[in-house]
């Protein structure tokens, strides 16, 4: 956009306060994305530009930030548990979930769940009661087998 089409700080203040039309607001937003001078005037209208300190060595600042990020990543890789020792792979939750999933697959494929709740209990002609009630009945009848006999 040409310099004569640039908005003033007062116009940007009107934009910030919502006192411009939607059409003009969208043009101003487009200008903010395309023109760095417009962004400077916008920041001036916000009052932010005066609050920010000037960087004397921008590349040195960027390098120091990157070194800090690398330090954070290294400390995460050497993370210790609450007791102060390094965590072993067997102590991770993901390992426990994987073991539980494997055991479930083994039980499903071996038919253990069929022995707990026989299939015929769900196939009888009596359709009264919900599926949950039938499962509960099957589980409790299985658990009753473990009760000691009086």
C-alpha positions as CSV (number, residue, x, y, z in Angstrom):
1,X,0.0,0.0,0.0
2,X,1.3,3.5,-0.7
3,X,2.3,5.8,2.0
4,X,-0.7,8.1,1.3
5,X,-3.0,5.2,1.9
6,X,-1.4,4.4,5.3
7,X,-3.7,4.8,8.4
8,X,-2.8,7.2,11.2
9,X,-2.4,6.3,14.8
10,X,-5.8,7.9,15.5
11,X,-7.4,5.7,12.9
12,X,-5.7,2.6,14.4
13,X,-7.0,3.7,17.8
14,X,-10.5,3.9,16.4
15,X,-10.0,0.4,15.0
16,X,-8.8,-0.9,18.4
17,X,-11.9,0.6,20.1
18,X,-14.2,-0.9,17.5
19,X,-15.4,2.4,16.0
20,X,-14.8,1.5,12.3
21,X,-17.0,-0.3,9.9
22,X,-16.5,-4.0,9.2
23,X,-15.3,-3.3,5.7
24,X,-12.7,-0.8,6.9
25,X,-11.7,-3.2,9.7
26,X,-11.0,-6.0,7.3
27,X,-8.9,-3.7,5.1
28,X,-6.9,-2.6,8.1
29,X,-6.4,-6.2,9.2
30,X,-5.2,-7.1,5.7
31,X,-2.8,-4.2,5.8
32,X,-1.4,-5.3,9.1
33,X,-0.5,-8.7,7.6
34,X,1.2,-7.1,4.5
35,X,2.9,-4.0,5.7
36,X,5.4,-3.8,8.6
37,X,5.1,0.0,8.8
38,X,1.4,-0.3,9.4
39,X,2.2,-2.8,12.2
40,X,4.5,-0.2,13.8
41,X,1.8,2.4,13.7
42,X,-0.7,-0.1,15.1
43,X,1.6,-1.0,17.9
44,X,2.2,2.7,18.6
45,X,-1.6,3.1,18.8
46,X,-1.8,0.2,21.3
47,X,1.0,1.8,23.4
48,X,3.0,-1.4,23.2
49,X,6.0,-0.1,21.3
50,X,7.1,2.2,24.1
51,X,7.1,-0.6,26.6
52,X,9.3,-3.0,24.7
53,X,13.1,-2.7,25.2
54,X,15.3,-2.4,22.1
55,X,17.5,-5.4,21.3
56,X,21.1,-4.5,20.9
57,X,22.1,-7.8,19.4
58,X,19.1,-9.6,18.0
59,X,21.1,-12.6,16.6
60,X,22.8,-13.0,20.0
61,X,19.4,-12.9,21.7
62,X,18.1,-15.6,19.4
63,X,21.1,-17.8,20.0
64,X,20.7,-17.5,23.8
65,X,17.1,-18.5,23.5
66,X,18.0,-21.5,21.4
67,X,20.7,-22.6,23.9
68,X,18.1,-22.4,26.7
69,X,15.7,-24.5,24.7
70,X,18.4,-27.1,24.1
71,X,19.1,-27.1,27.8
72,X,15.4,-27.7,28.6
73,X,15.3,-30.6,26.2
74,X,18.4,-32.2,27.7
75,X,17.0,-31.9,31.2
76,X,13.8,-33.6,30.1
77,X,15.7,-36.5,28.6
78,X,17.5,-36.9,31.9
79,X,14.3,-36.6,34.0
80,X,14.3,-38.3,37.3
81,X,11.4,-39.7,39.2
82,X,10.2,-38.3,42.5
83,X,12.5,-40.5,44.5
84,X,15.5,-39.0,42.6
85,X,16.5,-42.0,40.6
86,X,16.1,-42.4,36.8
87,X,12.8,-44.1,35.8
88,X,13.1,-47.5,34.2
89,X,11.0,-48.5,31.2
90,X,9.0,-51.0,33.3
91,X,7.8,-48.1,35.5
92,X,6.2,-46.1,32.7
93,X,2.4,-46.1,32.3
94,X,2.6,-46.9,28.6
95,X,4.3,-50.2,29.4
96,X,1.5,-51.1,31.9
97,X,-1.2,-50.2,29.3
98,X,0.6,-52.3,26.7
99,X,0.7,-55.3,29.0
100,X,-3.0,-54.9,29.9
101,X,-3.9,-54.7,26.1
102,X,-1.8,-57.9,25.4
103,X,-3.4,-59.8,28.3
104,X,-6.9,-58.8,27.1
105,X,-6.1,-60.1,23.6
106,X,-4.8,-63.3,25.0
107,X,-7.9,-63.8,27.1
108,X,-10.1,-63.0,24.2
109,X,-8.4,-65.4,21.9
110,X,-8.2,-68.2,24.5
111,X,-11.9,-68.0,25.2
112,X,-11.5,-67.2,28.9
113,X,-14.3,-64.6,28.7
114,X,-16.6,-67.3,27.2
115,X,-16.0,-69.4,30.3
116,X,-16.8,-66.5,32.6
117,X,-20.1,-65.7,30.9
118,X,-21.3,-68.6,28.7
119,X,-22.7,-67.7,25.4
120,X,-25.9,-69.6,25.9
121,X,-27.0,-67.3,28.6
122,X,-27.3,-64.5,26.1
123,X,-29.0,-66.6,23.4
124,X,-32.0,-68.1,25.3
125,X,-35.5,-67.2,24.2
126,X,-36.1,-65.1,27.3
127,X,-35.4,-61.5,26.1
128,X,-36.5,-59.9,29.2
129,X,-33.8,-57.7,30.9
130,X,-31.1,-55.6,29.4
131,X,-27.7,-56.8,28.1
132,X,-26.1,-55.3,31.2
133,X,-28.3,-57.2,33.5
134,X,-27.4,-60.5,31.8
135,X,-23.7,-59.7,32.1
136,X,-24.2,-58.8,35.8
137,X,-26.0,-62.1,36.3
138,X,-23.3,-64.1,34.6
139,X,-20.6,-62.4,36.5
140,X,-22.2,-62.9,39.9
141,X,-23.0,-66.5,39.2
142,X,-19.4,-67.1,38.3
143,X,-18.3,-65.3,41.5
144,X,-20.7,-67.4,43.6
145,X,-18.6,-70.5,42.7
146,X,-15.7,-69.0,44.7
147,X,-17.7,-68.5,47.9
148,X,-17.0,-71.1,50.5
149,X,-19.8,-73.5,51.1
150,X,-21.4,-73.4,54.6
